[in-house]
Amino acid sequence: MSDQDRTSIHEAMEQQSISISKAGIVTTLQARCSVIAAANPVGGRYDPALTFMDNVDLSEPILTRFDILCTVRDIADPVQVGFLFFFEFEFLIFFLVFQDELMARFVTESHMRHHPSADESHAQQNHVVPNVFNVEPIPQEAFKKYLIYAKKRIHPRMTSVDQEKVAQLYAKLRRESLITGSVPVTVRQIESMVRIAEAHARMHLRDFVNDDDINVAIQIVLQSFIDAQKYGIMRTMKKVFQRYLTYKKDNNEFLLFLLKQLFQEHLAFQRNRYGADRVVTPGASIKVSEEDLKSRARQYSVLDLKQFYESPLFRSHGFKYEDKFITQVL
């Protein structure tokens, strides 16, 4: 980013105005709106050994004015790929091609569906990506009305908010920031929590900010701040602030990861003992004990697995639970 661009974005976020001097026009325009910015990492690849500030080469005064910092990285997901690692080589290649093929189909289908000459029957076809959570998409017109109503009619106010919790968190965050040598924590983090809490209350069409809104705002700001740190500092801070980061968190994805690890280890053991030809055959089933999954989940303070067994995510991956055993057909 050039010095001129850096000055322009700094003015827009600090003074909420934009100065223009072009074609003989010299004026200042109001910029009271949300600011969404995107930046590519230096060298084209995000380095987790560096801070967010070093990766995108932006100054600290600019970054601290954003409420949320999100790092979007293209990482191979062990939850999806790791389970098929012990299959024959052609099966692994088929799975990886299937994931890329699914994305390609979604893009091409989207273009075909929204083409001006597409007929109505084709435009109403379902998406290629499966609906894992069985939630119907909100119609666009209804969503527009919802946004307009929330923006014009809903203005949440902060009254009975747990101010002591926010104060203690801020003091603890500053202390950990000083100890670990991470990015400095400023009062802007508190202002970010207030804005996000009000936005969360507005999403639920509430006139007042409650404790749930504050807890969600704390979780979002903390997660954003921790993800912007170096990898070593990130791991330390996640342990310190674990109870804030796990507030109302959906553990189904994490439990699915643990379950696939169990199946992966079971496949490796069976393959070493009986050979790949006897273990990996189409239609064969693998069974693991529920107690093994409970034992691993207990290490991460996850105790209730009933919701996971009843979730669409569990069924969509081909798992079945019966008689205290979990089964999957290959």
Buried (B, 14 or more C-beta within 10 A) or exposed (E): BEEEEBEBBBBBBEEEEBEEEEEEEEEEEEBEEEEEEEEEBEEEEBEBEBBBBEBBEBEEEBBBBBBBBEEEEEEEEEBBBBBBEBBEEEEBEEBEEEEEEEEEEEEEBEEEEEEEEBEEEEEEEEEBEEEEEEEEEEEEEEEEEEEEEBEEEBEBEBEEBEEEBBEEBBEBBBEBBEEBEBBEBBEBBBEBBBBBBBBBBBBEEBEEBBEBBBBBBBBBBBBBBBBBBBEEBBEBBBEBBEEBBBEEEEBBEBBBBBBBBBBBEBBEEBBEEEEBEEBBEEEEEBEBEBEBBBEBBEEEEBEEBEEBBEBBBBBBBEBBBEEEEBBBEB
